[in-house]
Amino acid sequence: MAITKIWAVKDDLNRVLNYIKNPDKTKEDMSDGLKEVLTYTTQGYKTNEKEFITGINCEPRTALKQMMNTKLSYNKMDGRLAFHAVQSFKPGEVTPEQCHALGVQLAKQMWGNRFEVVVSTHLDKDHLHNHFVVNSVSWVDGKKYDNKKADIDHFRELNDAICKEHGLTVITKPEGKAMNYGEWKAEKNDSIYLRKLIRYDVDSVLLYARTPEQFQSSLEEIGYVVNLNGKHWTLKHPQSKRTFRFYKLTRDNRYDEEHLMERINSNFLFPMQSSVKDVIPCKEYQGNHRKLKGIKAMYIRYCFELGILKPKGIPQKYPSPSLRKDLIYMDKITNENTFIGKHNLETVEDVLAFKLELNNQIENWMNQRKSIYSKIKRCRNHDLKQQLEQDRDTLTSKIAHGKKEIRICEDIEKRVPDIEEKLKMINALETQRMQTQKEYERSLNL
């Protein structure tokens, strides 16, 4: 059974090619630039010292130059520079020789009559897999390969046919529409995604809506664009670019027009009998937030307002409409909150200083790794070379983790002003509510 995927290379062709050939590059850079992709896919330790590399309509060693010359000859250097595809087999299903032969066969049938392709077989994982780097411009007629849906489907069909031809299993298409991977992962981790947030809002409104008009106006009050005309009812979340049909909020059709009207009519006859089925995940807060200062205290307060955290023994809070749209960033906000507490950062200045120090550390690690690369190239001792490669991989992991923390710092910098503004608004509304309550109680005592 072989799995395939393909994506575009949009920036530097030379960088991608170097990436797939250079053992010093990391997987996280794999999709950026053609030179790096070629460098990555043809690394010696991944391809049995480049034994399993084949060029189709080009020589692997000069593939970058040939691909660039093709682009120059047709004056097509912009846009998508290449395509990077992968064909992956189950562990133990094929030998390295079989894996490479199947990859070459697939590449020839898919692109061999018009495009330059480099096929590299990687042996560094339990699952053997082939990488394909395909020039986006045809050397035959200068036309570009667009990788449309029909091309992706054809790629998979050819792959399945080749697997069947060689007695390998193929993936059978499941019945019905599968859940989006991001949503499946969010469900698995009990976290938030857009459809779940929309369902939560719809269910909350359906607790009291007694007519379709009231249902529509209540959703519009919290920022939705709702259309109940036409064959299918639709709505658009305030932070979404796309419009959803209600019946597509789940795969069991419990949000189609018939079921929604049934719940609305039920409210008319039996008010407040419905229940919210999708609950926003909430973690109980065990700490003492009064001891916190600066942005640490601000993030904890914001998580309370969003309903991500709740004080022990207090029912979960349903966030206000002005904050609820931020729930789709719940995972990011939670990570930022954890990051601030872990590194004891109390001000934005602390975050900036931490980021500066981390950038310097990453630069130092990259210089160390560069030095190790040079040693690996000159090393003839097998045991020493293995140790150097382990040191290289350790530094690569540190660099990747450091870059991830840099991104968190940048997210915190952007989010803090927004949180401050929203908490000011919440405080103003709370003050107004308390004044109204006092005036009401005063009027009762008169």
LINQUITA-V703302 format. One line per field, one symbol per residue. psi: psi as a letter, one per 30 degrees, with the letter a starting at -180 (. if undefined). A space follows every 50 residues. Layout:
BEGIN
psi = ???
END
This chain:
BEGIN
psi = kkkllklkjfcjeeeeeeeffjffllefgefjkeeeeeeefgkeffghhg eikkkjglkefgeeeeeeeeeefghifabkflkjlkjklkkgelleeeee eeeeeeeeeefffflkkkkkkkgflejklkkkjkkfkkfeggkkjfhlee eeeeeeeeeeeeeeegglllkkklklklkkeeeeeeeeghakleeeeeee eeeeefffkfleeeeeeeeefgfljkjglaekkllkkfgkflkkkefgfl fggfgleeeeeeeeeeeeeikgflkkejkkkkkkkfajfffllbfeeeee eeeeefgelkkkgklkkklleffeffffgeeeeeeeeeeeeeghkfleee eeeeeeeeeeeeeeeeeeeeeeeeeeefkfkeeeeeeeeeeeeeeeeeee eeeeeeeeeeeeeeeeeeeeeeeeeeeeeeeeeeeeeeeeeefff.
END
